[in-house]
Amino acid sequence: MDIVKGYEEEFNQLVDIYEKNTKDDSLRNPAVATIIISGNKVVGLNSVKGMKINSKVRNDGLVMVDVEIEDNTVIPIPVHLCTGFLEKTGEQILKFNYNIGANVRVKFKSHCILTKVEKLHHYMESDMYIGKNSHVVYEDEHFHDERGGVFVETITKMKVDENAYFASKFYETKTRVGRINVVMDIELMKNAKVNLESKIYGKEDDIIDIKEVMRLNGENSSGVATSTVFATDATKAHVINEAYGNAPYARGHIECNEIVKGSDVSVSTIPVLKVNNEKAELTHEASVGRIKQDQLETLMSKGLTEDEAAEFIVNGLLS
């Protein structure tokens, strides 16, 4: 691990918080490809064979990171991305560019550690190209301050080339959300496949916006987008899932589940399906409502209170 000179203290503070929240010590492992950002500074960087990582910080504070993985590269240990903010207030703006070659296998584990802030705007924009026949998994988990002063925006644009596979898992379930806006727009080429999953737990007056778009441009391309939101108290949640069947035998499925608990909750879900080729097929399934009474009663009969039973069911859905 290359700890940037002069930033050793910030590196250690951020890694300590990461390890406390995740029980994972991978960020200190020299065999693990790692990118660690604190505020508007890259404080730690480590690459592995077949992978190149370059970073720079503009004068306006924008952090830019370029990740390139060579053709035919297999990275057996997940690549770790850790972004954090150690000040009480501020703004963090990040720009990631991923160029993933052909026949690559890689998994990214991203963690956003924002547990020490009172008010923060965190904005991350990512562009990703996945080469032919590659297999890429991206897991993104967030930990926010419990006072609700964090506003997170993540904007991802992606192209998945022929015969490639991409899976995304976005989780914000262990701490308060604050305000979050997640946008993912994916173009799929011939025989490409994607599986998108997002799970978010809203509390108090959290605001949740999710928009996922699958553009099935290649013959026999396919995609599934699944969103699960548990909204409590005065949470506001708005989910939009879009799928466009633009090629023969393209298949897409959208599923959105929103569970509510609280008289001041406001939630909505909007599926958008558009078929531009007569041989494409798109489907959707959506549900909005409270936890099923029979499930609550079964658990309450075993000695749990109603709140404990509800928490048990929700934890099962969001795990």
C-alpha positions in Angstrom: 0.0 0.0 0.0 1.4 3.4 -1.0 0.3 5.9 1.6 0.7 9.4 0.2 3.3 11.3 2.1 1.9 13.9 4.4 -1.5 12.2 4.6 -0.6 9.3 6.9 -2.8 10.6 9.8 -5.9 10.9 7.5 -5.2 7.5 6.0 -5.1 5.9 9.4 -8.2 7.7 10.7 -10.3 6.7 7.6 -9.1 3.1 7.6 -9.9 2.8 11.3 -13.5 4.0 10.7 -13.8 1.6 7.7 -12.6 -1.4 9.7 -15.0 -0.5 12.6 -18.0 -0.4 10.3 -17.1 -3.3 8.0 -14.9 -5.7 10.2 -12.6 -5.9 7.2 -8.8 -5.2 7.2 -8.3 -5.4 3.4 -7.3 -1.7 3.1 -3.9 -2.4 4.8 -3.2 -5.6 2.7 -0.4 -5.0 0.1 -1.9 -7.7 -2.1 -5.2 -5.8 -2.5 -5.7 -3.2 -5.2 -7.0 -0.2 -3.3 -8.0 3.5 -3.8 -8.5 5.5 -0.7 -9.8 9.1 -0.8 -10.3 11.4 2.1 -12.1 14.7 1.3 -10.5 16.0 -1.9 -7.2 14.1 -1.4 -6.1 10.6 -2.5 -4.4 9.3 0.6 -3.7 5.7 -0.4 -3.2 3.9 -3.6 -2.2 0.4 -4.5 -2.4 -1.5 -7.8 -1.8 -5.1 -9.0 -0.6 -6.8 -12.1 -2.7 -6.0 -15.2 -4.3 -2.9 -13.6 -3.3 0.7 -13.8 -4.6 3.4 -11.5 -3.9 7.1 -12.0 -5.2 10.0 -10.0 -5.0 13.8 -9.8 -6.7 16.6 -8.0 -7.7 19.8 -9.9 -7.3 23.2 -8.4 -11.1 23.4 -7.8 -10.9 20.3 -5.6 -12.3 17.7 -8.1 -10.7 14.3 -7.6 -10.2 12.4 -10.8 -9.3 8.7 -10.9 -8.6 6.6 -14.0 -8.8 2.8 -13.7 -7.6 0.6 -16.6 -7.6 -3.2 -16.6 -5.8 -4.9 -19.4 -7.3 -7.6 -21.6 -7.3 -11.1 -20.2 -6.7 -10.0 -16.7 -8.1 -12.0 -13.7 -8.0 -10.2 -10.4 -8.8 -12.8 -7.7 -9.1 -10.5 -4.8 -11.7 -7.7 -4.8 -10.5 -4.2 -5.7 -11.3 -1.9 -2.7 -12.5 1.7 -3.2 -12.9 3.7 0.0 -14.1 7.3 0.0 -14.5 9.3 3.2 -14.8 12.7 4.7 -13.3 13.6 8.1 -14.4 17.3 8.4 -17.7 18.4 9.9 -19.0 20.2 6.8 -18.0 20.6 3.1 -18.3 19.2 -0.4 -16.6 16.2 -2.0 -16.6 15.9 -5.8 -15.2 12.7 -7.5 -14.9 11.6 -11.1 -14.0 8.0 -11.9 -13.3 6.6 -15.4 -13.1 2.8 -15.8 -11.8 1.2 -18.9 -12.1 -2.6 -18.5 -10.6 -4.7 -21.3 -11.8 -7.9 -22.9 -11.9 -11.3 -21.1 -11.5 -9.6 -17.7 -12.8 -10.9 -14.3 -12.9 -8.4 -11.5 -15.0 -7.5 -8.4 -15.0 -4.0 -6.9 -16.0 -3.3 -3.3 -16.8 0.3 -2.7 -17.4 1.9 0.7 -18.5 5.4 1.3 -17.6 6.4 4.9 -19.4 9.6 5.9 -20.1 9.1 9.6 -18.3 12.1 11.0 -20.0 15.0 9.2 -22.8 17.4 10.1 -23.5 18.7 6.6 -21.9 17.4 3.3 -22.6 17.2 -0.4 -20.9 14.1 -1.8 -21.1 13.9 -5.6 -19.5 11.0 -7.6 -19.7 10.6 -11.3 -18.5 7.4 -13.0 -18.1 6.4 -16.6 -17.4 2.7 -17.2 -16.7 0.6 -20.3 -16.7 -3.2 -20.0 -15.0 -5.1 -22.8 -16.2 -8.2 -24.6 -16.6 -11.4 -22.6 -15.7 -9.7 -19.3 -17.3 -10.4 -15.9 -17.6 -7.4 -13.5 -19.2 -7.1 -10.1 -19.5 -3.8 -8.3 -20.7 -3.6 -4.7 -21.3 -0.2 -3.1 -22.2 0.2 0.6 -22.7 3.5 2.4 -22.4 4.6 6.0 -23.7 8.0 6.8 -24.0 10.3 9.8 -27.1 9.7 11.9 -28.0 13.4 12.0 -29.2 13.2 8.4 -27.0 16.0 7.0 -25.4 14.0 4.2 -26.5 14.5 0.6 -25.1 11.9 -1.7 -25.4 11.9 -5.5 -24.0 9.0 -7.6 -24.3 9.2 -11.4 -23.1 6.2 -13.4 -23.0 5.8 -17.2 -21.9 2.5 -18.6 -21.5 0.5 -21.8 -21.4 -3.3 -21.5 -20.0 -4.8 -24.7 -20.7 -8.1 -26.4 -21.1 -11.2 -24.2 -20.1 -9.2 -21.1 -21.7 -9.4 -17.7 -22.2 -6.7 -15.0 -23.7 -6.9 -11.6 -24.3 -4.0 -9.3 -25.3 -4.0 -5.6 -26.0 -0.7 -3.8 -26.7 -0.8 -0.1 -27.6 1.9 2.4 -29.3 0.0 5.2 -27.2 0.3 8.3 -27.2 4.1 9.0 -29.5 7.0 8.2 -29.7 8.1 4.6 -30.1 11.8 4.8 -30.7 12.6 1.2 -29.6 10.3 -1.6 -29.9 10.4 -5.4 -28.8 7.3 -7.3 -28.7 7.4 -11.2 -27.5 4.5 -13.3 -27.7 4.5 -17.1 -26.5 1.3 -18.9 -26.1 0.5 -22.6 -26.0 -3.3 -23.4 -24.6 -4.7 -26.6 -25.1 -8.1 -28.2 -25.6 -11.0 -25.6 -24.6 -8.6 -22.8 -26.3 -9.1 -19.4 -26.8 -6.9 -16.3 -28.2 -7.5 -12.9 -28.9 -4.3 -10.8 -29.9 -4.5 -7.1 -30.4 -1.6 -4.7 -31.6 -1.7 -1.1 -32.2 1.4 1.0 -33.6 1.9 4.5 -35.1 5.4 5.1 -35.7 6.8 8.5 -37.0 10.1 10.0 -37.1 12.7 7.2 -34.7 10.9 4.8 -35.2 11.6 1.0 -34.5 8.8 -1.4 -34.4 9.1 -5.2 -33.4 6.2 -7.5 -33.4 6.1 -11.3 -32.1 3.0 -13.2 -32.1 2.8 -17.0 -31.3 -0.2 -19.1 -30.9 0.4 -22.8 -31.0 -3.1 -24.4 -29.4 -2.2 -27.7 -27.8 -5.5 -28.7 -29.5 -8.7 -29.9 -30.2 -11.1 -27.1 -29.1 -8.6 -24.5 -30.9 -9.0 -21.1 -31.2 -7.1 -17.8 -32.9 -7.2 -14.4 -33.2 -4.2 -12.1 -34.5 -4.8 -8.6 -35.1 -2.0 -6.0 -36.1 -2.5 -2.4 -36.9 0.5 -0.2 -38.1 0.4 3.4 -39.5 3.8 4.3 -40.3 4.8 7.8 -41.3 7.9 9.8 -41.5 10.8 7.4 -39.3 9.3 4.6 -39.9 10.4 1.0 -38.9 7.8 -1.6 -39.2 8.1 -5.4 -38.1 5.2 -7.7 -38.0 5.2 -11.5 -36.9 2.1 -13.4 -36.7 2.3 -17.2 -36.1 -0.4 -19.8 -35.8 0.0 -23.5 -36.0 -3.0 -25.8 -34.2 -1.8 -28.9 -33.0 -5.1 -30.4 -34.3 -8.5 -31.4 -34.7 -10.9 -28.5 -33.7 -8.3 -25.9 -35.3 -9.1 -22.5 -35.7 -6.8 -19.5 -37.4 -7.1 -16.2 -38.0 -4.4 -13.6 -39.0 -5.1 -10.0 -39.6 -2.5 -7.3 -40.7 -3.2 -3.7 -41.5 -0.3 -1.4 -42.5 -1.1 2.2 -43.9 1.6 4.4 -44.2 2.0 8.1 -45.4 5.4 9.4 -48.3 7.8 8.9 -46.0 10.6 7.3 -44.3 8.4 4.7 -44.5 9.3 1.0 -43.4 6.8 -1.6 -43.9 6.3 -5.3 -42.6 3.9 -8.0 -42.7 4.5 -11.8 -41.8 1.7 -14.2 -41.1 2.8 -17.8 -41.0 0.1 -20.5 -40.6 0.9 -24.2 -40.2 -1.7 -26.9 -38.7 -0.5 -30.2 -38.3 -3.9 -31.7 -41.1 -6.4 -32.1 -39.0 -9.3 -30.9 -38.0 -7.6 -27.6 -39.8 -8.5 -24.4 -40.0 -6.3 -21.2 -41.8 -7.0 -18.0 -42.3 -5.3 -14.6 -43.5 -6.0 -11.1 -44.1 -3.3 -8.5 -45.5 -3.3 -5.0 -46.0 -0.5 -2.4 -47.5 -1.3 1.0 -47.0 -2.1 4.6 -45.5 -5.3 6.1 -48.0 -8.2 5.8 -50.0 -8.6 9.0 -49.8 -12.4 9.0 -46.0 -12.2 9.0 -46.1 -9.8 12.0 -48.6 -12.0 13.9 -46.5 -15.1 13.3 -43.4 -13.5 14.8 -45.4 -11.8 17.6 -46.8 -15.2 18.6 -43.2 -16.2 19.3 -42.7 -13.4 21.8 -41.6 -10.4 19.7 -43.2 -7.0 20.0 -44.7 -5.5 16.8 -41.6 -3.2 16.3 -39.2 -6.1 16.9 -41.1 -8.3 14.4 -41.1 -5.5 11.8 -37.4 -4.9 12.3 -36.7 -8.7 11.9 -38.7 -8.9 8.6 -37.1 -5.7 7.2 -33.6 -6.9 8.1 -34.3 -10.1 6.2 -35.4 -8.2 3.1 -32.5 -5.8 3.2 -29.7 -8.2 4.0 
